[in-house]
Structures are given as C-alpha cells and as structure tokens.
Amino acid sequence: MMPKLNASNAVAALMCAALILLPVYSAATGNIFILTLFTRITIYALAAASLNLIMGYGGMMSFGHAAYLGIGGYAVGILAAEGIGSGFIQWPVALVVSALFALLIGALSLRTRGVYFIMITLAFAQMAYYVASALSRYGGDDGLTVYKRSDFAGLINLSDRNQFYYLCLACLFGGLYLIWRIVNSRFGLVVQGVRSNEQRMQAIGFHANRYRLVCFVISGTICGLAGALLANNTDFVSPAVMYWTRSGDLMVMVILGGMGSLFGPVVGAIVYLLLEELLSQFTEFSGLILGPVLLLIVLFARGGIMGLLGRMRRG
Amino acid sequence: MYLVVEQLLNGLQFGLLLFLLAAGLTLVFGIMDFVNLAHGSLYMMGAYFAATFVAWTGSFVLGALMALGATLLLGIALEYVALRHLYGRDHLDQVLATFGLILFFNDAVRLIWGPAGLALPLPTWLTVPVQIIPGVYYPAYRLMIIAVALAVAAMLYLVVMRTRVGMLIRAGASNREMIGALGINIKLLFTLVFGLGAALAGLAGLMQAPILTVQIGMGENILILAFVIIVIGGIGSIRGAFMAAIFVGIIDTMGRAFLPDLLRKVLSGAAASTAAPALSSMLIYLLMAIILVLRPEGLFPAAKR
C-alpha cells in the first residue's frame, strides 16, 4: 500500500532523510555540534514517541514518563559503577526494570481516570525521583557519572560520535516501526477502541484494563531504552532526569508535534529542542520567548504541527 | 514531648500555607475545569513582589499588602489576556499552555531580579519567640502565619457559603452552562475567581518568603504538593482541600522530623540514613497513591456534576 502524498507525509519523509544524512553534512562541514545536538534530539524523540503511544493512541495521560528515562539511565549507570560494563547485560536490565516499574504503577494507576490518572502517574514518578536522590552510594542528588559507555564487544563503539548517532537513530526508527505495527494490529485497534468508548469495548467482551496495561508497559519499556541511550549520551545520570518538569517537556513535545500522529512526537522533539537551543544562542532568557510561543501554539494551532500540516492540505 | 508539640505546630503551619495555595487551585479547577500549572508561578511572584515592596517601603505589613494587590492584578491580567481562551479546551492543551507560562515567568524573574535568590527580612517584632505553653517557645512569625491562614480560611468559607457571589461560585462548580443561561456574567465571575486564586497563591508565597529564600523555581515543588492536596481532598471541594492540606502538612513535617529516628531503631545505621530522607520525601506521594487506589475520587469528592 502506497502512503498518500500529502503535506504531513512529505514532511515526515523529508525529516527521516535529513536525519539519516546528518552525519554526512556534519563531516563535510566539520560541524560537530549539530551532530551531538541531534543525538540528544533523537533520544528525546524516542521517549516522546513512547509517550505518544499511550497518550495519543491509548488516551492515558501519563505525567510521569520521565521516570523511565531515569530508570533506564540508572540501570546503565549503576551496573557500570559496579564494574559490569557490557551493554548486553546493561541494556536488557534497563528494559526489564522499566517494564517491571511500568507494570507496577500501571496496575495501580489504571484504576483511576482523567485528571486523577495524570496525578497518580506524577506521584509515582516523584517517588522514583526521591529514591534516586537518596541513593548516596550512587551520587544521590549530585548524580552519577558514567565513566565508560556500554561495551558491545566490538560490535559497535558507542564512543564514536557517528556510530552512536546511528545507533540512536536506529533505535528511534525501530521504536517508531514497532509503534506503527502495534497501532495497526488487532491489539492496537482494541486499545484505540477503549480510548473512544470503554463501556462499548467492555460490552463486546474485551478486558479493557488488561489491554491498557500491556500498552502502558510497552510504552514504559521503550522509554527505558531512551533512558539507557541518554545515560550513554551524557555520560551522566542524575535524579533531575526524572523531575516532573522533564515529564512536562516530554508531554510538550508530544502535544506540540501532534498527539496520535506517528511522526508527531519526532517533529515536536526536533522543534522544541531546536527552538530551545537557538533561543539560548542569542538570549539567556529563552523562556521569555519559548513560553509565549507554546501558549500561541495552543491557542491557534490545535492538533500540533502535524495537525496544522493536515489542515493545510484541506485548504 | 515539647519537640512533638513544636513539630505539630510546624506541620499545621505548613498545612495551612498549602491550603492557601490549594484553595485557589481547587476553585479554578472545580469551577472553570482549568488545570493551571502556572499557579506555582503566582506563588513565586507573590514572594518576589513582597521582597521588592518591603525593601522599597521599609514596612513589612505595607509591602505585603502591596504584594497581595500586585498578585491579584497579575492574576486578573493573566486570565484576561490568555487563560480565558483556554476554558472548555482539553486538559492537555491547558497543561501545555500553562507549562509555557512557567518557562516565561521563571525567565522573566531571572531578567528582572537576577538569578540569585532574594531574602525577605522580618521586622524585629515578628522574630521574638512566644511562650505558648509553659516551657515551649514558638516563633511569633509562624504563629502569625497560622492566624492569618486560619482567618483567610474562615473568610473564604463565609464568602463561599454565605454570600451571593459564593452562591454563584458554587453554582458554577456544579453546572457552568446553566448559570450562564440564567443570565449570570460568567466571564466576570471566572475572572474574579481566578484573581482570588492568584491572590491566595501570592499570599502563600509572601508568607513563606521569610522562612525560605525567595528563588526561581520555588513554586514548582510546592505546586505539586498543592495538586496532591486537591486530588486527595477531591477536586473542587474547598472543605476537602482544607482537611487534606492540614493532613499533608502534618504528615510531611512529622515524617521528616521523626522518621529517621524511628528507622534507626529498626534498620542498621547506614541503611536507615539512606532510606529515611527518601521515605520522608515520598511519604506524601505514597499516601496519595494509596488513597487514589482505594478511593479514586478523593476523600471528600465535590457533588457530582
């Protein structure tokens, strides 16, 4: 099936091509900064895409998604500090711990709905934040330096700028492909059905909360992967990664790009982080502009940037 | 024993302060159905205004009153310019827009007052300790916070339960469209309620200012606590917010004061000194999670819509 040629698909295709070719541009111009910036952007895009899976398709407004960034990061950091440097151990542990955390808080949080769900996910993320702050053996409040990036036995070298960028990009594309498959599968259709009418889905015999919970766990696991990447990228992990404003940043990326659109969170992450970076180049008070811009986007561009593009096509 | 009394009073004082913040939040949430993350910024602005005006006028009381007026005006201006266009929109849109406002206010404060925090010195007549029961002294300023907050709570109760405006507020909370259809100017009512909430947040900020430093981001920690309170208390319920605020204030303070010693009796020294700070900071969130799991609508849910 050939995807329709319209503004949003064209933007998504161009964006993917640009992301793939970025290291070439960076090597040609010697601009290393743009590569490190976009490494960070792809990682946050993956985290935002995982949040979009539950927010956009599942209707679950999690305000504690940054917790998984921290959990994935701390899994890598703590194992590295204990002398286990192999990525083949670190990364599966990061994923499994994130999945277990998501399973636990999902099982409890999914008893509530609406604003209460937003608040209970926030509460659990804050708990994770305080636990991390109290890990005095692993840096506590000050955070934990990761002295050596995950070691993949010569398969891939994470300390190489280009290889690490492509690894992050591969994780992003892999994550997006997985989300796309999930959304279009029978499972994904049930989850979306539950979002639009829970009673009806229950009545035709689907155990709504079980579907929701599985979706919630998948999303948390993907975000845990982003956390493992992030710890490797910054060579550092600290409780600040899990603070509620970080969850807010992720939410902003999803809504800004367009909730419930596959590439929306990627666009959102790129625009939000680029804007932040560009503004900080010529003013140290970037929030003075970024804040009102967010407000204006909400007021005048419903459905985020992808929604805006979709409307452009219809004229 | 004296320590327990002192900590109980500290908890009460903190709880009442949280109530001032939560009352505005729950009114705005309950009546306009509006999630305002920027409520913490108004709290911060109250503190900064107070520090500025007190230094300017040289009088604590006069400066505080001016700061209160300034936050009220700021709240009304904010509602008029931006937020009124967001009523009736999705909660997520409101979260995004008010998150933008937090970024704006933080950097605006950094631009105007600089990145370093400010101090708000107390006048000497408020720094003396007062003997409350024989042998127990308590700072006069904290007693004043308790008195002012209790007075405001009582006034709020009278206004909401006994006046015509209060009746409209309650009617607005139970059915917004209907009171609009009955010819009440809800736009004006909403602006007033928002201004009232802003002034309460500003009051909380300026009263907290002499105890902590006035700094950027001071509203963000406490905002989450205020949200916890309105969720525990039941959204839209002022009575629920009052009970929950005092409950949260006392549990948080007592936890921080006594949990380390309690844990040391059960665990080894090293384990206790690791677990205690985490556990005492988590206590409130743990409490909220338990309450939400058991009673998903909060302890004192407002009347059903």
Interface residues (C-beta under 8 A of the other chain):
Chain A: M55 M61 F63 L108 R111 T112 R113 G114 V115 Y116 I118 M119 I120 L122 A123 F124 Q126 M127 Y130 V131 S133 A134 L135 S136 R137 W244 T245 G248 M251 V252 I255 L256 M259 E284 F285 S286 G287 L288 L290 G291 P292 V293 L294 L295 I297 V298 L299 R302
Chain B: F29 V35 L37 A82 H85 L86 R89 H91 L92 D93 Q94 V95 L96 A97 F99 G100 L101 I102 L103 F104 F105 N106 D107 A108 R110 L111 E220 I224 F227 V228 V231 I235 S273 T274 A275 P277 A278 S281 M282 Y285 L286 M288 A289 L292 V293 P296 E297 G298
